[in-house]
């Protein structure tokens, strides 16, 4: 019997390079890896299910699990993890000096369900007492007009969400003061050009994010890996096979970084790597549910509190059972 043919769409993350390059192959699977930008993958997977397996927004996946017929099943491998205190930009003239000043303000977000926005709203509520209903939300493209949400979410009435005109962008709105703040996974043009009214709410975000991790043990998870549920139901072994291959790829890259780090002409890169391991542990991005329980408990709680998920999941229930409990020699 031949191997099962599958496509896997993911971004060109360093920890996935051994998979993309064919150095590590999942058992029993003839994998066709496709490297694409995350936002394109998410759109195509959530709208059209274009791939057999893919990287996916963790927030989008949790919402999918609330449907009567969930389309995907996840593997506890997390290719993207990013602190998000640096994702909150403000208009300098909006009278915002502290996070608490965001109460009653208009805040832009490219998509309400965006995982980065989920984490920002989470720390605003739990660390600063600013809940999602305290803010008037405005949704649209950051730099490209006409952006639409990838997922239809029925939000509770307490969440005030409006779409900006289709010919305008959130970056423009921030600079003009039509919104007081903006949640953006990347620096908006209004901020990057350095001559506008835009600024970071947390200019010392690195110090704040270190303190946040020391206090909570959370390194926010952005993306996971999912398999189409109809494939999993027919071939339940594929999730464990993919999980083992992904974990092996990650371990391979981390164990070789001391040498591969020399390939990049960035001063002090090796020292930054060593400092990260001192803070986060020898495995900076661990796989598995138990190893990431604090982050997973937080994200499911935030999703429910913010009106995205219709129930608060137990972290283990989000993942294929054969990836939660595994054979040990």
C-alpha positions as a printed NumPy array, in Angstrom:
array([[  0.   ,   0.   ,   0.   ],
       [  1.43 ,   3.395,  -0.993],
       [  1.846,   6.433,   1.179],
       [ -1.035,   8.843,   1.729],
       [ -0.603,  11.963,  -0.399],
       [ -1.193,  15.235,   1.455],
       [ -0.583,  18.945,   0.969],
       [  0.715,  21.074,   3.841],
       [  0.615,  24.866,   3.516],
       [  2.773,  26.857,   5.906],
       [  4.99 ,  29.892,   6.047],
       [  8.757,  29.606,   5.667],
       [  9.405,  29.419,   9.412],
       [ 12.967,  28.328,  10.259],
       [ 11.619,  25.506,  12.432],
       [  9.68 ,  24.152,   9.445],
       [ 12.525,  24.295,   6.942],
       [ 13.441,  20.603,   7.41 ],
       [  9.853,  19.746,   6.419],
       [  9.773,  22.171,   3.487],
       [ 13.166,  20.947,   2.266],
       [ 12.218,  17.273,   2.584],
       [ 14.922,  16.527,   5.166],
       [ 12.305,  15.172,   7.569],
       [  9.303,  13.244,   6.256],
       [  6.199,  12.183,   8.21 ],
       [  5.744,   8.429,   8.451],
       [  3.301,   7.   ,   5.902],
       [  2.715,  10.346,   4.167],
       [  3.917,  11.619,   0.813],
       [  3.883,  15.28 ,   1.721],
       [  3.656,  18.15 ,  -0.742],
       [  4.691,  21.192,   1.334],
       [  3.653,  24.607,   0.014],
       [  5.235,  27.782,   1.392],
       [  2.851,  30.755,   1.411],
       [  2.326,  33.887,   3.54 ],
       [  0.156,  33.13 ,   6.584],
       [ -2.632,  35.572,   5.704],
       [ -3.071,  33.894,   2.3  ],
       [ -3.065,  30.424,   3.859],
       [ -5.68 ,  31.396,   6.439],
       [ -7.956,  32.989,   3.842],
       [ -7.775,  29.998,   1.508],
       [ -8.131,  27.407,   4.27 ],
       [-10.965,  29.075,   6.163],
       [-12.858,  30.104,   3.014],
       [-12.198,  27.201,   0.65 ],
       [-10.319,  24.43 ,   2.523],
       [ -7.682,  24.495,  -0.217],
       [ -5.156,  22.28 ,   1.612],
       [ -5.178,  18.915,   3.38 ],
       [ -3.249,  20.415,   6.291],
       [ -2.046,  23.915,   7.032],
       [ -0.802,  26.483,   9.448],
       [ -3.824,  28.318,  10.865],
       [ -4.681,  31.218,  13.122],
       [ -5.299,  29.809,  16.595],
       [ -8.21 ,  32.185,  17.137],
       [ -9.786,  31.167,  13.831],
       [ -9.374,  27.515,  14.736],
       [-11.079,  27.942,  18.12 ],
       [-14.037,  29.628,  16.409],
       [-14.254,  26.742,  13.921],
       [-14.48 ,  24.29 ,  16.822],
       [-17.613,  26.055,  18.06 ],
       [-19.557,  25.207,  14.899],
       [-21.963,  22.291,  14.681],
       [-19.594,  20.564,  12.23 ],
       [-15.966,  21.591,  12.858],
       [-13.897,  21.321,   9.68 ],
       [-10.446,  20.908,  11.196],
       [ -8.535,  19.112,  13.937],
       [ -5.364,  20.629,  15.368],
       [ -1.911,  19.366,  16.253],
       [ -0.227,  20.974,  19.314],
       [  2.635,  22.4  ,  17.288],
       [  2.855,  26.183,  17.256],
       [  4.951,  27.69 ,  14.451],
       [  4.34 ,  31.309,  15.471],
       [  4.506,  32.776,  18.975],
       [  4.865,  36.516,  19.518],
       [  4.437,  38.905,  22.435],
       [  1.919,  41.549,  21.419],
       [  2.515,  44.581,  23.64 ],
       [  4.368,  45.993,  20.621],
       [  1.242,  45.618,  18.447],
       [ -0.665,  48.518,  20.024],
       [ -0.228,  51.885,  18.307],
       [ -1.81 ,  55.18 ,  19.374],
       [ -2.471,  58.614,  17.947],
       [ -0.282,  61.026,  19.921],
       [ -3.099,  63.563,  20.156],
       [ -5.737,  61.149,  21.485],
       [ -4.952,  61.761,  25.151],
       [ -3.74 ,  58.208,  25.745],
       [ -0.919,  57.926,  28.263],
       [ -1.778,  54.61 ,  29.891],
       [ -3.689,  51.501,  28.765],
       [ -6.575,  52.541,  30.999],
       [ -7.024,  55.625,  28.811],
       [ -8.309,  53.355,  26.023],
       [-11.684,  53.099,  27.763],
       [-14.323,  54.759,  25.61 ],
       [-11.931,  55.208,  22.689],
       [-12.194,  54.097,  19.05 ],
       [ -9.643,  51.386,  18.243],
       [ -8.882,  49.888,  14.844],
       [ -8.352,  46.208,  14.16 ],
       [ -7.951,  44.452,  10.781],
       [-10.238,  41.614,  11.894],
       [-11.901,  41.334,  15.285],
       [-11.067,  37.635,  15.573],
       [ -7.355,  38.166,  14.708],
       [ -5.197,  36.171,  17.126],
       [ -2.903,  39.147,  17.77 ],
       [ -5.948,  41.255,  18.681],
       [ -7.261,  38.463,  20.9  ],
       [ -4.047,  38.537,  22.948],
       [ -3.961,  42.348,  23.125],
       [ -7.548,  42.477,  24.387],
       [ -6.68 ,  39.715,  26.829],
       [ -3.858,  41.558,  28.539],
       [ -5.783,  44.838,  28.415],
       [ -8.62 ,  43.219,  30.364],
       [ -6.651,  41.118,  32.81 ],
       [ -3.727,  43.463,  33.479],
       [ -5.306,  46.902,  33.056],
       [ -9.046,  46.438,  33.55 ],
       [-10.017,  47.459,  29.996],
       [-12.498,  44.962,  28.542],
       [-13.564,  44.512,  24.919],
       [-16.912,  46.209,  25.545],
       [-15.14 ,  49.315,  26.916],
       [-13.872,  50.076,  23.397],
       [-15.575,  50.962,  20.106],
       [-13.951,  48.768,  17.444],
       [-13.395,  49.722,  13.808],
       [-12.428,  47.038,  11.29 ],
       [-10.721,  47.331,   7.907],
       [ -7.476,  46.945,   6.007],
       [ -4.366,  48.329,   7.671],
       [ -2.642,  49.434,   4.458],
       [ -4.914,  47.988,   1.765],
       [ -8.513,  49.182,   1.605],
       [-11.443,  46.776,   1.492],
       [-10.205,  44.005,   3.788],
       [-12.929,  41.61 ,   4.929],
       [-13.077,  39.216,   7.862],
       [-12.173,  35.626,   6.989],
       [-14.728,  34.265,   9.443],
       [-18.294,  35.282,  10.111],
       [-18.663,  35.674,  13.856],
       [-21.901,  36.545,  15.622],
       [-20.691,  38.805,  18.414],
       [-22.707,  39.653,  21.524],
       [-24.468,  43.024,  21.447],
       [-22.097,  44.407,  24.076],
       [-19.271,  44.343,  21.487],
       [-19.45 ,  47.448,  19.276],
       [-17.842,  46.695,  15.906],
       [-18.037,  48.821,  12.752],
       [-16.477,  48.52 ,   9.29 ],
       [-14.62 ,  51.547,   7.945],
       [-15.366,  52.71 ,   4.359],
       [-14.019,  50.287,   1.764],
       [-11.847,  52.935,   0.116],
       [ -9.994,  53.859,   3.329],
       [ -7.4  ,  52.209,   5.588],
       [ -6.838,  51.969,   9.312],
       [ -3.343,  53.405,   8.962],
       [ -4.868,  56.554,   7.433],
       [ -7.503,  56.684,  10.145],
       [ -4.876,  56.464,  12.881],
       [ -2.833,  59.3  ,  11.4  ],
       [ -5.907,  61.496,  10.923],
       [ -7.173,  60.809,  14.437],
       [-10.375,  59.095,  13.301],
       [ -9.344,  56.245,  15.6  ],
       [ -7.351,  56.724,  18.791],
       [ -5.423,  53.458,  18.577],
       [ -4.723,  50.533,  16.284],
       [ -3.89 ,  46.88 ,  16.889],
       [ -1.563,  45.754,  14.119],
       [  0.695,  42.668,  13.902],
       [  3.204,  44.776,  11.94 ],
       [  4.222,  48.432,  12.061],
       [  1.63 ,  50.477,  10.144],
       [  2.871,  52.948,   7.56 ],
       [  1.572,  55.778,   9.723],
       [  4.137,  54.769,  12.35 ],
       [  7.002,  53.584,  10.156],
       [  7.504,  56.877,   8.33 ],
       [  8.394,  58.472,  11.66 ],
       [  6.89 ,  61.898,  10.958],
       [  3.253,  61.209,  11.765],
       [  1.032,  61.316,  14.817],
       [  1.438,  57.569,  15.479],
       [  3.386,  56.114,  18.403],
       [  3.657,  52.914,  20.409],
       [  1.553,  52.725,  23.554],
       [  4.356,  50.655,  25.1  ],
       [  7.651,  52.092,  23.761],
       [  9.538,  49.938,  26.289],
       [  7.632,  46.841,  25.182],
       [ 10.567,  44.469,  25.59 ],
       [ 10.852,  45.185,  29.318],
       [  7.078,  44.908,  29.74 ],
       [  6.913,  41.642,  27.794],
       [  9.703,  40.115,  29.894],
       [  7.846,  41.08 ,  33.057],
       [  4.634,  39.669,  31.569],
       [  6.315,  36.325,  30.9  ],
       [  7.958,  36.213,  34.341],
       [  4.574,  36.873,  35.96 ],
       [  2.325,  34.675,  33.815],
       [  4.551,  32.083,  32.137],
       [  2.791,  32.929,  28.856],
       [  4.525,  33.288,  25.49 ],
       [  1.473,  34.016,  23.304],
       [  0.628,  31.405,  20.662],
       [ -0.421,  32.83 ,  17.301],
       [ -0.699,  29.825,  14.97 ],
       [ -1.162,  26.079,  15.125],
       [ -1.211,  23.296,  12.512],
       [ -4.527,  21.764,  11.444],
       [ -5.668,  18.807,   9.353],
       [ -9.   ,  18.579,   7.566],
       [-11.292,  16.649,   9.854],
       [-12.61 ,  14.453,   7.032],
       [ -9.04 ,  13.247,   6.384],
       [ -8.421,  12.698,  10.098],
       [-11.635,  10.703,  10.481],
       [-10.612,   8.404,   7.625],
       [ -6.91 ,   8.213,   8.584],
       [ -6.621,   9.121,  12.295],
       [ -2.926,   8.216,  12.383],
       [ -1.967,  11.202,  10.179],
       [ -2.103,  13.706,  13.043],
       [  0.416,  11.782,  15.128],
       [  2.636,  11.198,  12.112],
       [  2.648,  14.903,  11.247],
       [  3.149,  15.886,  14.879],
       [  6.211,  13.673,  15.249],
       [  7.72 ,  15.063,  12.046],
       [  7.045,  18.677,  13.037],
       [  8.495,  18.199,  16.513],
       [ 11.57 ,  16.512,  15.032],
       [ 12.05 ,  19.396,  12.594],
       [ 11.854,  21.935,  15.397],
       [ 14.33 ,  20.033,  17.575],
       [ 16.696,  19.659,  14.627],
       [ 16.729,  23.408,  13.973],
       [ 17.126,  24.375,  17.626],
       [ 19.977,  21.918,  18.191],
       [ 21.822,  23.283,  15.152],
       [ 21.274,  26.963,  15.769],
       [ 24.651,  27.483,  17.426],
       [ 26.178,  26.814,  14.017],
       [ 23.456,  28.101,  11.693],
       [ 23.335,  31.371,  13.627],
       [ 26.724,  32.176,  12.172],
       [ 25.137,  32.289,   8.693],
       [ 23.31 ,  35.519,   9.501],
       [ 25.227,  38.801,   9.588],
       [ 23.409,  40.182,  12.628],
       [ 25.606,  41.357,  15.526],
       [ 24.996,  39.565,  18.828],
       [ 22.518,  37.113,  17.301],
       [ 24.131,  34.197,  19.118],
       [ 24.018,  36.089,  22.411],
       [ 20.339,  36.904,  21.86 ],
       [ 19.664,  33.211,  21.288],
       [ 21.447,  32.263,  24.5  ],
       [ 19.58 ,  34.959,  26.435],
       [ 16.25 ,  33.69 ,  25.056],
       [ 17.069,  30.155,  26.204],
       [ 17.965,  31.485,  29.639],
       [ 14.549,  33.161,  29.899],
       [ 12.297,  30.615,  28.17 ],
       [ 14.2  ,  27.365,  28.674],
       [ 16.31 ,  25.182,  26.429],
       [ 13.357,  24.639,  24.078],
       [ 12.071,  28.134,  23.403],
       [  8.976,  27.05 ,  21.446],
       [  7.957,  23.714,  22.997],
       [  5.326,  21.522,  21.372],
       [  2.567,  19.7  ,  23.226],
       [ -0.458,  20.585,  25.336],
       [  1.025,  20.051,  28.802],
       [  4.124,  22.075,  27.913],
       [  1.964,  25.03 ,  26.822],
       [ -0.918,  24.771,  29.251],
       [ -0.753,  28.334,  30.622],
       [ -0.818,  29.893,  27.158],
       [ -3.595,  27.587,  25.95 ],
       [ -5.739,  28.137,  29.051],
       [ -5.402,  31.889,  28.554],
       [ -6.287,  31.899,  24.858],
       [ -9.446,  29.805,  25.263],
       [-10.535,  31.975,  28.189],
       [ -9.922,  35.185,  26.234],
       [-11.789,  33.877,  23.183],
       [-14.854,  33.146,  25.299],
       [-14.683,  36.42 ,  27.247],
       [-14.411,  38.485,  24.072],
       [-17.487,  36.975,  22.423],
       [-15.637,  34.889,  19.835],
       [-16.027,  31.364,  21.22 ],
       [-19.448,  30.197,  22.353],
       [-17.903,  28.103,  25.116],
       [-14.647,  27.865,  27.042],
       [-12.74 ,  24.785,  25.896],
       [-10.396,  22.626,  27.877],
       [ -7.051,  22.934,  26.041],
       [ -6.684,  19.195,  25.458],
       [-10.088,  19.074,  23.733],
       [ -8.791,  21.286,  20.912],
       [ -6.267,  18.732,  19.667],
       [ -6.258,  15.258,  18.171],
       [ -6.191,  12.793,  21.107],
       [ -3.235,  10.874,  19.661],
       [ -1.148,  14.064,  19.815],
       [ -2.067,  14.821,  23.42 ],
       [ -1.132,  11.409,  24.82 ],
       [  1.744,   9.69 ,  23.079],
       [  3.768,   6.518,  23.302],
       [  6.894,   6.716,  25.459],
       [  9.724,   4.21 ,  25.3  ]])
